[in-house]
Amino acid sequence: MSLLTIILNILLPPLAVFLKHGLGVTFLISLLLTALGWIPGVIHAFLVNGTR
């Protein structure tokens, strides 16, 4: 995972997921979790971007 990805995971989780995976279900889940609360969005972004 690059430094840019880590920074984006923290600051803008949906953008980080979009750049790594494109538009899709993963992006929509990240967007929803970030809208519900920033911390769940960050956790989801790290989990998704760290596993692939």
N, C-alpha and C positions, 0 to 999 in steps of 0.2 A: 504494500500500500504506500503510495507516494505521499509526500508532505502536503501537496495540494489537496489530495483526496481527504486527508485527515482534517485539514482546515475547513474544507467544504462540509464534511460530515458534521462538524461542530456548529458552523455558522448557518449553513443553508442545507439541511439534510435532503430535501427533495431534489435540489439541483445536483448534489453529489450522486444520488441514485440515478437521476436522469442521464447524467454524463456517462455513467458506467453501464447502464442497462437499457437506456432509451425509454420511450413511452410504452407503458404496459401496466400489468397488474402490480408489479413491484413498486413502480413510481406512484401509482394511485394509493397504495397502502402507506407509503412514506408520506405522501401529501396529507392523507387523512390523520395519521398519527401525529404529524407536526401541527396540524390544525387543532387537534384535541389537547396537545401539550407538547412543548418543545422537547422535553427529555425523552418521551417515547419515540419521537422522530429521530433523535440523535442515536438512540440505542439501536433502532431498526436500521438506520443507515450504516452504522458500524458493523452490524451483523451481516447485512446483505453484501456490503462492499468488501468485507474482509474474507468472505467464504469463497468468492469466485476469482 
